[in-house]
């Protein structure tokens, strides 16, 4: 796991943020938290789709509770794991404080999901390699530029289809890595003002029952990765916290925990057929982080499988009516009540 700036060289000058789990959210520091939301896998058919809903959070387990069962490479502080089915999709849901935001770096298989660069501790503005939360309420996939992302989709390590394999040339880490920085002192208030409730993208549904992994690139959806309005000098590199979240398949999950994994989600086609909502944001005035050159070369899972002759049938496109797309205000643009 990546450790915070100067932690190894100068421990007494580095403030490590506390990390805890509560209600299937990992809390890093006093204000920031992240959940890993189950969602619908959208087709990779050349169309750009609205944001799919959250179908509930993946249960999160602490590696320290299963120390005698997990691989030795997992045995480091602030390590966790979730279970996903092959080809299942997820998005990351962030919570934080508008009055005192955080800078957040995110990697999949130690490849930066925003810039495509190798995972490190540095924050940089050109190209921007981090997001600001909660101004960025969600992240559904790797930065595809042009106001879009390519969906995070779970795939086994070793097949060469993950983003990690395509960008770095190896598949050895998998999972998700997150690094959270506090702002420098006196940049923001120390006490919260009154704040309106934020609108939710979650959805309560009754779903039908129906190897360690990394994340590949799935279908394309409309989502901006916002530019940092505060500037990279706002963030305190000596005051941070980090986590590693590993992904296991259903069989490995049973072996590790003696629990049954969640049932697979309903299909995007069935979801749309029954008229459930998709989501978009009122964020027209927000800038977007440009496409990252390393990530622009990443081939979607479907394209790679097609080249290998492994696709049996065409993916069915989804016809989503405008009435099914609910527009939400992002935290930075939420109207005053």
ZIWO-V814046 format. One record per backbone hydrogen bond with DSSP energy under -1.0 kcal/mol. CO is the residue of the C=O (numbers start at 1). NH is the residue of the N-H. Records with the same first field share a line. If there is no record, write none. Layout:
CO: NH + NH
This chain:
4: 7
6: 10
10: 13
11: 14
15: 240
18: 29
20: 27
25: 22
26: 34
27: 20
32: 28
33: 95
34: 26
35: 93
36: 58
37: 91
38: 55
43: 45
49: 222
51: 279
54: 203
56: 38
61: 81
62: 65
63: 66
66: 69 + 70
71: 74
72: 75
74: 76
78: 244
79: 63
80: 246
81: 61
82: 248
85: 88
88: 154
89: 39
91: 37
92: 139
93: 35
95: 33
97: 100
102: 133
103: 181
104: 131
105: 179
106: 113
107: 177
110: 119
111: 108
112: 116
113: 143
117: 112
124: 129
131: 104
132: 136
133: 102
137: 94
139: 92
140: 152
142: 150
147: 223
148: 144
149: 221
150: 142
151: 218
152: 90
153: 216
154: 87
155: 214
162: 166
163: 167
164: 168
165: 169
175: 109
176: 245
177: 107
178: 243
179: 105
180: 241
181: 103
182: 236
184: 187
201: 54
212: 157
213: 175
214: 155
215: 163
216: 153
217: 301
219: 151
220: 49
221: 149
225: 289
231: 234
232: 235
234: 184
236: 239
238: 15
239: 182
240: 17
241: 180
243: 178
244: 80
245: 176
246: 82
247: 213
248: 84
249: 253
250: 254
251: 255
252: 256
253: 257
254: 258
267: 271
268: 272
269: 273
270: 274
271: 276
272: 275
278: 326
279: 51
280: 328
281: 283
283: 286
292: 296
295: 298
300: 304
301: 305
302: 306
303: 307
304: 308
305: 310
306: 309
321: 324
322: 325
324: 278
326: 280
328: 282
330: 333
